[in-house]
Every structure is written in C-alpha cells, then in structure tokens.
Amino acid sequence: MNRLELVERTKSHLRDFGLTAFREIDVIRYINEGIERVIQIIPQFEDMVDLEYDTQVPIVLPKAYHHLLSVYASARLFAQDDRFHQSATLMNEFEVKLAGLYEDLISGDVVAYDSDGNEIDFSRKSDYVKNEYYLDRYNTHRFNRTVLMDED
C-alpha cells in the first residue's frame, strides 16, 4: 500500500471519508508515527523512512502488514477525538499484530527484505558466559592476581 492508499484506509476506519472531522496532515503524521513505532519494536527495520509522497510505499515492512500503519493512525486519531474505547481497541490490534509479526520474523515464517532487496537476518545470537574466577580456587580468602592484573 502506498501513502495515498493508507490515508484512504484510515479514512475508512474513521468513517470520515471527506476528512471533515480530521485533517489529512494529522492522518499522514500518525501514519509516519506508526513507522517509528514499528522501528521501536523491530529494530531490524531501521531502514524504514517516513512516507513523504502519495506514491511512496513503506519499505522493509512486509506487504501483508502495511495496513497496520493505518490501524495505528486510526487509533491515534480516535484518541485525539476522545473516543478512547475505539482508540484502545485499534491500538491493541496494532500492538498484537506487530508482536505477532516480530515472532513470525524470528521463527522464519515471514521473510523481510531491506531496501537493497537482501533478506534481513532475524536469527538470535546465543549469549555465553565465560567463567573467570577472581578468587584462588584452593584458597578462597586470597585473590588470584593473574586474573586481575592487566597484561601489558
């Protein structure tokens, strides 16, 4: 979906087809704010940029999830209009679907590509602990100085 289609979808959510209750600039700002929220949850999508033109498409975000940006914008606009129940419902939908997308990306069920067309790596690196004992193994009251000293 390009920006124009996202705006139209947001108007549909709001039941404000002529944008008489909400300004189009606010719709666009909240769509772009949704992009920032996606990046907060999925840092690997840091290549996503704000949609500045009507024909611009959200890069990196898989096509099946573009509609989430209009859901986010609708939630923010409902909150602006003091319709908190509708806002909370849509924001919950956004957050749950975004968390589901992240899980699917990590599990490999969904694949995302960066702006150059390369697959984004979501594999998790294993943490490990290196055991360095600071106390002498046989005398627990004395520090092992070889571990604590700098090697120059």
Buried (B, 14 or more C-beta within 10 A) or exposed (E): BBBEBBBBBBBEBBEBEEBEEBEEEBBBBBBBBBBEBBBEEBEBBEBBEBBEEEEBBBBBBBEEBBBBBBBBBBBBBBBEBEBEEBBEBBBEBBBEBBEEBBEBBBEEEBEBEBEEEEEBEBEEEEEEEEEEEEEBEEEEEEEBEEEEEEEE
